[in-house]
Amino acid sequence: MRVNTLLGELLIERNFITSEQLSSALDSQKTTKEPLGQILVRLGFISEADLRKVLSEQLGVSFLASEQLIPRTDQRLKESLPAHFAREHRILPLERKGYVLKVAVSRVPDIIFLDNLRKITGLDITIVLSPESELQRAIENFYSRTDFQEMISSTEVDNVK
């Protein structure tokens, strides 16, 4: 984790942006008050995916690209995290291992949100970062379809009750 290293410094160190681009973005930030990463993406200096990769490194969390945003369909994840909640908070359940639910987010949530998520799901939470646009698409795809495996899993669980 490199929390003490500023985002701009990391981006320059990784050759994603130049110091001139950082200066331009910081000047813009003085008037817009937007987060630095958002400005860099808006100005076209860096892609959203590259920004999230560096943020994940800075914060010590994993990064998942769009092709990795595939929730397990055999774990009844839609019941763990209702669609309206997932859409509203831009969060995608990926898999459950024991008492831990792995979720994808585009921004690292604050401690209060994580605490509320633990209460809603009854599980400990592990987060991974993903680009917001790709995450949004994955959430819509996941909650708008019914998988055969999901129906079998649901039937098996219902028959055990």
Secondary structure, DSSP 4 states (H G I P E B T S, - for coil): --TTS-HHHHHHHTTSS-HHHHHHHHHHHHHH---HHHHHHHTTSS-HHHHHHHHHHHHT-EE--GGG----SSS-HHHHS-HHHHHHHTEEEEEEETTEEEEEESSPPPHHHHHHHHHHHSSEEEEEE--HHHHHHHHHHHHH---HHHHHHHHHHHHH-
